[in-house]
Amino acid sequence: MEKGLTNENEGQQVIFALAASPDFSTSGICFAGRDAGLFQSVDEGETWHSSLDALALPAPLPVTSLTLSKAFPTDGIVFAGTSGGVLHSADGGKTWSIQILRSPSPLVSSLVLSPNFANDGMLFAGTVQDGIFRSTAQGDQWISWNFGLYDSNIFCLAISPEFTNDQLLFAGTESGIFTSHNGGRSWRETSFPVERAPVICMALSPDFTHKPILFAGADSAGLFRSTDAGRTWQAVKSLKVSGPVNSIILSDDFSNDLSLLVGLGDHIMVSRDGGEIWKNWKKGLKFTDGLVSVTAPSGIREGSSLLVGLGDGRVVKI
């Protein structure tokens, strides 16, 4: 087992995705998707081991997206996106199956599960160049769902907390944001300003039905906010950004506390008033090796710990 997650393998760097168990504070379980494969920690990121050893792969398999079931502590379900398919584990990452998507093999850039996954078995995979795939069989079978999706370069997906009722999805693409109101069967473009694209991350209010607030981060044009479910967009001008917005995390109680966090190219900012006033997550904290991904296993309250994935292949806990 490796102390920390280092960058000792030249050419096998970049932490593309991070995910933590809902019971992280007691189990310490988290995953990191990297050029060199998928790694798992059971001690809050202090030590790591490869999670794909059971596959006996002839070469490292890059993992570019991750998602865990909300019931992970009991069902052990993990999905990991890679080049050409989706990996699936139902025992917490001990063993894996892989479902190959159609040829030519697409790069799976984003994965989201239905909030009712335990009953409907539904999840979506966004890919670079090949659009969106949907599974209603817990990842065992996939079909392409791209009608009306004029941009097939998908960088992020977001799903409504009330998806079972409203069937609402969002896709961040190279040219903007598309939305579906019928579970991904058809898509239409929103009014997100095309000159501000590509969109590389999104986050929806947990109370989206009553407060349809959506944030979107662009690769080089800053943070944007919609308060009407994506129909109109405004730049969050109070956040001064000179590079990409790589991660957006909203508080579980966002409707009341208005707290959100964003991971930028080399630092992390937090707002406690919905994005009007910002301050550094920790004063003086900078990541010279490039911040790529952030997860907040214990939320974004004052004093909470974050896991940060860096461009040199390391994961650090702050």
Secondary structure as UniProt FT lines:
FT   STRAND          2..4
FT   TURN            10..11
FT   STRAND          15..20
FT   TURN            22..23
FT   HELIX           24..27
FT   STRAND          30..34
FT   TURN            35..36
FT   STRAND          37..41
FT   TURN            44..45
FT   STRAND          47..50
FT   HELIX           53..55
FT   STRAND          63..68
FT   TURN            70..71
FT   HELIX           72..75
FT   STRAND          78..83
FT   STRAND          85..89
FT   TURN            92..93
FT   STRAND          97..100
FT   STRAND          107..113
FT   TURN            115..116
FT   HELIX           117..120
FT   STRAND          123..128
FT   TURN            129..130
FT   STRAND          131..135
FT   TURN            138..139
FT   STRAND          143..144
FT   TURN            147..148
FT   STRAND          154..159
FT   TURN            161..162
FT   HELIX           163..166
FT   STRAND          169..173
FT   STRAND          177..180
FT   TURN            183..184
FT   STRAND          188..189
FT   HELIX           194..196
FT   STRAND          199..204
FT   TURN            206..210
FT   STRAND          214..218
FT   STRAND          223..226
FT   TURN            229..230
FT   STRAND          234..235
FT   TURN            237..238
FT   STRAND          247..250
FT   TURN            252..253
FT   HELIX           254..257
FT   STRAND          260..263
FT   STRAND          268..271
FT   STRAND          279..280
FT   TURN            283..284
FT   TURN            288..289
FT   STRAND          291..295
FT   TURN            297..298
FT   TURN            302..303
FT   STRAND          307..310
FT   TURN            311..312
FT   STRAND          315..317
//
